Amino acid sequence: YNRIVLVNHLKQNTTMTLQFIGSFFELNHDTIIYYLGQYHKLKTDKFFRECTSNLKSDLKRLAL
């Protein structure tokens, strides 16, 4: 879950390409596209939000 949130954050808040984000995580851009889709499916799920709330607040504080 945390990787999905981080990928979404990087895509939404940086100028990084899908290819670059994928290479950062040693994944291909297709997997990054899959993660972005998963984020949009899960973002309203209560368990997902609870599991990732600390990471989201840390990312906001770091302004990455």
Helices and strands as residue ranges (DSSP letters): H 2-13, H 18-24, H 29-42, H 46-62
